[in-house]
Every structure is written in structure tokens, then in C-alpha cells.
Amino acid sequence: MSARDLSVLASVILIVAMLIIPFPSWLLSVLIIINIALALLVLLTSMNMNEPLQFSIFPSLLLLLTLFRLGLNVSTTRSILNNGEAGGVVETFGTFVVGGNVLVGLVVFIILIVIQFVVITKGSERVSEVAARFTLDAMPGKQMSIDADLNAGVISEQDARERREKVSREADFYGAMDGASKFVKGDAIAGIIIVLINLIFGIIIGMTQAGLPIGEAATKYSLLTVGDGIVSQIPALLISTATGIVVTRAASEGNLGQDIMKQLFAYPPMLYVAAFTILMLGLVTPINDILTIPIAAALGIGGFMLSRTAAPDADDLDEMEEEVEQNEMKSPESVVNLLNVDPIEFEFGYGLIPLADANQGGDLLDRIVMIRRQLAIELGMVIPVVRIRDNIQLQPNEYRLKIKGNEMARGELLLDHYLAMSPGVDDDSVEGIDTVEPSFGLPAKWIAEDMKEQAEILGYTVVDPPSVVSTHITEIIKNKAYELLGRQETKQLIDHLQESYPILVEEVTPNPLSVGEVQKVLAKLLKENVSIRNLPIIFETLADFAKMSSDTELLAEYVRQALARQITNQYVQDGSTLKVLTLSGKIEKMVADGIQQTDHGNYLSLDPQQSQQILEAIASQIEQLSLMEESAIILCSPAIRMYVRQLTERYFPQVPILSYNELEADVEVQSLGVVNVE
């Protein structure tokens, strides 16, 4: 332990010792001076902090200082009653400070108690209670504000983490202050009781044990008691004042002294009003003009000086801001910053500003927060922050989504309408503006609000504009998630996995697979809508097969087979049935014969005519399934699955290609057709 830690422990032990062991009077005097010094130091610290959390130790420190003061009271009481003296400091406060007059001393002591107990302590206790309550009530709103700023790209992940921690610490601090203020209240009550005990029992002990006359005993012990009471109440009053300052202190850019000077004299004309009032007070009333005229003159001169400096300060500030902006534009860093490309950008025309403006009821920021959480659960990766901004180059009701600087989607919204999607058969009674649902390309209509209820009765799916754009953003990000997973993001996933599975991670990376090779495997899974959330199984598979092959295509196939249960549950219908298209033996042989093996991996090399025949056969089967309102899933043998995917991904990217090894044994496979060529 360091010397500082030992000194704190020694101080606590000293406090306990004061409650038990009689201390000599000279040591009590030293401790009393230390008590006053500590109280003054706490008061000055509370005045110089900018926000309460800068003095977060105050609740615990308040308890220790209160206990220290009470321990001194016990020791001085023991010394007064046993020896008839309590050191030079107590005697000085009892004779010199109050002039040796017991009644004056009692009056001063009572006034100190009233100021501390009725004014400062009572107010601090109430402020602490209210601050704790409102801080706890405001926590959800502050958390949502942090999430909104993070989502809008105003702050980084690190900034958001620090702000969340600060919100939590504020709640803990004000909760602790609510309890700590009770210490101050109890200390004031204890001071009154201790003084009464010293007065009564001091006189009794002086008469019975010391043999003093009642008058002499009363004078001697009353002066010591009053001195002890005042010498303990002065630091108690300082601590109470510090408590009040801490709990009433709002966050600002300066300390208390700076804020008082800056804000109290922020309006120089008000000093003229105060000067005129003081001047009239001297002229109209019997108050001596010699007192009022200098004060009024000082206020007037102060107002004049502040008025002269206020305007130039404002002009200087504007000039400084303009100069800083110009320097930033001229600096090389301003050009470098333009090179940064946001992973995801959502831009909209000025007509869609209410969509993102919380003051106008827009909840797009909150929706995007939920989208990121939803996709984190579904895909198993952290989606980057979506940068949201308006763009005057777009049409008023137009929006677009960009990923890594490239436009991925564009759409149009009518904020005062609803999007109605047909149940299959259009009804002419539903009037609206024909359009296309942006997420899935379905025919739809923008209908007015008064048409909404009728459309729902006729079986239309009716959604509001925020839901339309949220769904569109979700689908685009889900389909392009593999582009958002780079090496840096993969490293973060690996580090997170290493916290729970260190041995597993060490067996996979950096040998035999680099972070880049792991990223390629994960990206291939995401590209085919396979969640990578179950990283332990993925890394177990990579650990088993990475030593045999470093071909990421082949490793991805092994991982897919290991995730057979997950893939099966993703596509199975009715809990046990999987409806698929199968490839004929002829097509499977054509694909198998077209596989070319090289030192850099295997790839499919088919005759263009054969490729065209296979693609046309698949397209024909998909069209037939669409007429049956069935989704197309192609099932083939494990040896050719990834090559069939290579063949079809450009033309049918949304059609899943599964192999027999990726299905659970208890799944019933129902063939809806066979893809064949002549």
C-alpha cells in the first residue's frame, strides 16, 4: 500500500482512538486546528469545482469529517469533565473570542446552530433529495439522447461510453449526497446535546468532585463548554456550507468565483439602477450620506467600466471565431478530413426533415438505434453508426442510403400519406398515388389518412412513412452487411470472443489464419444471409479444418455444415418441412465437370452456352414457384454447392443455395420442381 493509503487508514484509526483513549490537551489543540483547516479546505474545493462529479468523494469525506469532529467532541468533553481544561484552543475560544462572557458565548453558539441547522442543513437536505430524484428520473432520457447523438454520428462510441458512465456516476453521486446530508443534520443535533451535557454535568462535577462553589463551577465549565461548542461548530458550519454549494452547483465552464463575477455583473445597466437606489436611500432617509454616496459612486463607476468592455469583448469574440474558421479551412487537416468516408450515410431532402427532428415528432434516430440492435442480434455483428444529414441536392421528399460512399438505395416518401400494399387483387375504391414499395419492389399506393381505414378493411397492408424508410434501411444494411465487415470490425469480434474463449481464439488466429482470412470467411457467410452470431461454433470449425486448408471458400463451406441447425431453422416451414428446387443429375454432373483446380483455389469454368441453359432453367422454375406463391430454395450436393452459388449469385442473389449436409436429419424435404436442361 502507498503512503497516501496508509495515511487515510491511520486517520480513521485515530478517529476510533479518540472515542476510547484520553488524549493530552496539547494534542487535542493540534487536532482542533487540523479540523478547522480540513473544513476550510473542503469549502474552498467545493467553490473551485466546475461540476459536482469533480468532487465525487465528497459524500464519503463528509462522513469521515463528521466522525472526526464528533470524536473531537467526545475527547474534549472527557478532558473538560475529568481535568477541567481542554487545551489552549478551546480556552481561547471561550475567553478571547466571546470576551469571557458566558451569556454572549451561548448566544453566539445558538446563532451558529440556528444558521447551520435551520438554514443551511435543512436547505441542503431538501436540495439533495430533489436532485437525487430528478437525476434518477432523467436517466432514461439522457441515455436516449446519448444513443441519438451516437446514431447521428455526433459522438463516437468512446464518447458515448464516457457519457453513459457520467450519467450513472451522477445518479450514484446525488443518491449518496441525499444520504450524506443526513450526517450534517445529525451532527448539528449532536452538537446541541453535547453542549447541554457539558454544561449540566460540568457544574455538577465541579461542585461535587472539585469542591468549587456553584458560581465558580458554573463560570469555569460554562466558558470551556461554550468554547468547545463554538470551536466545533465553526468547522461544522464550513462543511454544511460546502455541502450546500456542492448539491446546488450546476455544471458550468468555470468555478463558483468565476461564475459569480461573470453572471452577477453580466448586465452593467443594472449597476446604474443599484447605484441610483443606494444614492436615494441616503438622500431621502436619515442614513448618513457619507456611507451611501461612496457605495453608489463605486457601483456607477463599475457599471460604466463594464459597459465599455462588454461591447468590444463581443466583437473580439466574433472576430476570433471567424479567424479560427478561416484558419481551419486553410489548414492541411481540413482537406484530410474530407477524405473520410462514412460507412453508412442516410441523406434526405428538406421536405423530410420532420422525419428526423424530435421537436417535430420525428423518431427516425430512435428507430435507427433499434435497427442497429436488431441487426446485431440477427447478423451477429455491430453495424456502424448511421450518419444522418439533409441534402439540398435531393428532391424535397427524396432520400438515399449510401454505404462506403456508394449509393445503394433511393426512395421517395410522402409524410402526409400512408403506403398501402395490395393483398394481390387491387380494389378501385382505394384511391392513391401509384408507387413501388422500396424494400421488396411490391406495387403499392400512397393513400391519404382518411382512406387508411377503408384500405385496411379491404386487406391492404398500410404502413406509415417512418416504418417504410426504416424497413428499407434495415433490408439494405442486412443485404450489404458483408461489405461493412472489414478487418477492423473482425478484430473487434475476435477480441470480444477471446474474453470468453481465449484458447479457441489462440488456436485459430493469428496462426493458421490471419484476421483477413477470418474476415473473408465471415463475409461469405453474411453474403448468403447466414448469421455469424454463433462465433464459438464458427471458430471451432475453423480450428478443425484451417490446418488442412487455407482456402476461405472451402472453409466457409465447412462452417455452413457446422451451422446446419441454424440454417435449417432459417428456411424450414411449419417446423419440419422444407420446400426446395433440386438440380437434376445432368446439371450436377455438368457443374462438377466444370470445376477447375489451381494453386490459388478452385473455380467454376463452364461453357457459356451451358451456363445460359442452367440459368434459364432456374429462372423458369422460379417463375413457376412465384405463380404458386412459393419462395425458391435450391438444394444440391455438398461438392458443388459453392460453385452453383458462384453461377447464380449475379442473377439470383436472393435465392438460397443449400446442400444436403446443411440440413438436419429430421427435416422433411419436399421437392417443388427439378431444374433440368435438354
Buried (B, 14 or more C-beta within 10 A) or exposed (E): EEEEEEEEEEEEEBBEEBEEEEBEBEEBBEBBEBBBEBBBEBBEBBBBBBBBBBBBEBBEBBBBBBBBBBBBBBBBBBBBBEEBBBBEBBBEBBBEBBEEEBEEBBEBBBEBBEBBBEEBBBBBBEBBBEBBEEBEEBBEEBBBBBBBBBBBBBBEEEEBEEBBEBBEEBBBBBBBBBBBBEBBBEBBEBBBEBBEBBBEBBBBBBBEEEEBEEEEBBBBBBBBBBBBBBBBBBBBBBBBBBBBBBBEBEEBEEBBEEBEEEEEBEEBEBBBEBBEEBBEBBEEEEEEEEEBBEBBEEBBEBBEEBBEEEEEEEEEEEEEEEEEEEEEEEEEEEEEEEEEEBBBBBBBBEBBBBBBBBEEEBBBBBBBBBBBEEBEEBBBBBBBBBBBEBBEEBBEBBBBBBBBEEEBBBBBBBBEBBBBBBEEEEBEEBEBEEBEBBBEEEEBBBBEEEBBEBBEEBEBBBBBBBEBBBBBBBBBBBBBBBBBBBEEBBBEBBEEBBEEBEEBBEBBBEEBBEBEBBBBBBBBBBBBBBBBBBBEBBBBBBBBBBEEEBBBBBBBBBBBBBBBBBBBEEBBEEEEEBBBBBBBEEBBEBBEEBBEEEEEEBBBEBEEEBBEBBBEBBBEBBEBBEEEEBBBBBBBBBBBBBBBBBBBBEEBEEBBBBBBBBBEEEBEBEEBBEBBBE
